Amino acid sequence: MTYSITVLNNGPSAATGVTVSDSLPAGVTLLSAVPSQGSCGGSTTIVCTLGSLAAGGSASITIQAVPAAAGSLVNTAAVSSETPEPAPANNTATVVTTVVSGGGGGGGGGGGGGVQQVIVFPVVAHVSGAGGSQWRTDLRIIDLGSTPATARIEWYPFAPGGHSGPDQVREVIINPGAEGVFDQSLMTLFNTTGAGSLRIVLDSLAVGAALRIYDDQRGAACDGIQGSFEKGLLVSESIPRGADGRLLGNKTISVPAFANDQKSVFDLIDTISPADRVQQDLYVTYEAQGGLPFVYAFTVFNANNGPMLISPWAF
């Protein structure tokens, strides 16, 4: 497993005598600690002396370590300086890593180091809906390779104005042949509710992921859950453009970087007449210039104000 620590001096003055301290979780064995400047020492508590950082300057530390067993590992790093600190509240950072155990090698390629693939789930939810529906999200990640794989799971709540980065991040280590099971994943991984998107950054091509959004009615009059697993979207996947029939409407929008939102297609393409909205078959295509957009659609039935039924539509 790899911990990456970045220290940024937000100013207003240069910082001298910058030191980072990182106490590794119990059961984790240090392999190496390499700073971009200065030096690091220690085995269980790592102390890195980074020297000086100009205002706006940064330094990084890469820590390689091996966990001894499955479980949740909490790691906190702290930075200090000889220069008086006007904003000490942002001088610590904590990451929680889940190590998933598993049996034996699974064949195929293993982790190759660095980013090997990115999987996007444009819609995830832990919300209460119309008619008493309770929408939940289950996530599965499986490693079919021969070496452990690291999955960086990023949570982006819906934000039409965009994100500067993920709201929360969890790193999960999946051992060969193991499946990470994260039922009600927003609560399990991030202790949060709401709706948004997940982005999973993987260091192996031998890892797959699937996600289920479902209406949880267990214990209700119609006992059970309604929903199905869908695989994540890869950058290389899309449905070729091409629809037959009459063009009902179109609209051009500008989407900020790392923006995500959910809208009715009739709110988005508001030029479609009410008479055309009652069609049984409606096809939506999109063309994008720049960026890397993902589009995911749901067919929603709620005519009787009962629990909504969804059927995911391909990317």
Secondary structure as UniProt FT lines:
FT   STRAND          2..8
FT   STRAND          15..23
FT   TURN            26..27
FT   STRAND          28..35
FT   STRAND          39..41
FT   STRAND          45..53
FT   TURN            55..56
FT   STRAND          58..67
FT   STRAND          71..80
FT   HELIX           88..90
FT   STRAND          92..100
FT   STRAND          117..128
FT   HELIX           130..132
FT   STRAND          134..143
FT   STRAND          149..157
FT   TURN            160..161
FT   STRAND          168..174
FT   TURN            176..177
FT   STRAND          179..182
FT   TURN            183..184
FT   HELIX           185..190
FT   STRAND          194..202
FT   TURN            205..206
FT   STRAND          207..216
FT   TURN            218..219
FT   STRAND          225..226
FT   STRAND          229..231
FT   TURN            235..236
FT   TURN            257..258
FT   HELIX           265..268
FT   TURN            270..271
FT   HELIX           274..278
FT   STRAND          297..301
FT   TURN            303..304
FT   STRAND          309..313
//
